[in-house]
Amino acid sequence: MTNKTQPTQVPVSEFISTIENKRRHADTLTALALYKDITGAEPVMWGPSIIGFGTYSYTYKSGRSGSAPAAGFSPGKAHMTFYVGQQFSGAEELFTQLGKHKRSVACLYINKLIDVDLHVLGEIIRRDYTLHRDKNNP
């Protein structure tokens, strides 16, 4: 079984140009710059709405394996989703300092970037990205 979300040939700039909400569009450009600075990687569209940076490989206990963006986000209509876990060092403290957000096991949901501390968000992204990168390059 292959992962449904795969890298595409759609230019990231083309996807961003379709974001009609002005605040979400501006927040997407801010997040894009933050991720480029942190990862040093060029963005790639994964599926129709995920902007990903780098790649990491995974294998579940079931034996299923695949690849996913090592870092990424999706600027949805309701909120921005940042694909970050909570396994990195200092996670709880950083999430406490972040500002207004919600989260699940592997996602961070933010309505507007003005509601959070961008330095803290950057550190969360950096630590999560480093964790994925280091798993792939022991």
Secondary structure, DSSP 8 states (H G I E B T S, - for coil): ---S--B-SS-HHHHHTT---HHHHHHHHHHHHHHHHHH---EEEETTTEEEEEEEEEE-TTS-EEEEEEEEEEE-SS-EEE---S-STTHHHHHHHHBS-EE-SS-EEES-GGGB-HHHHHHHHHHHHHHHHHHH--
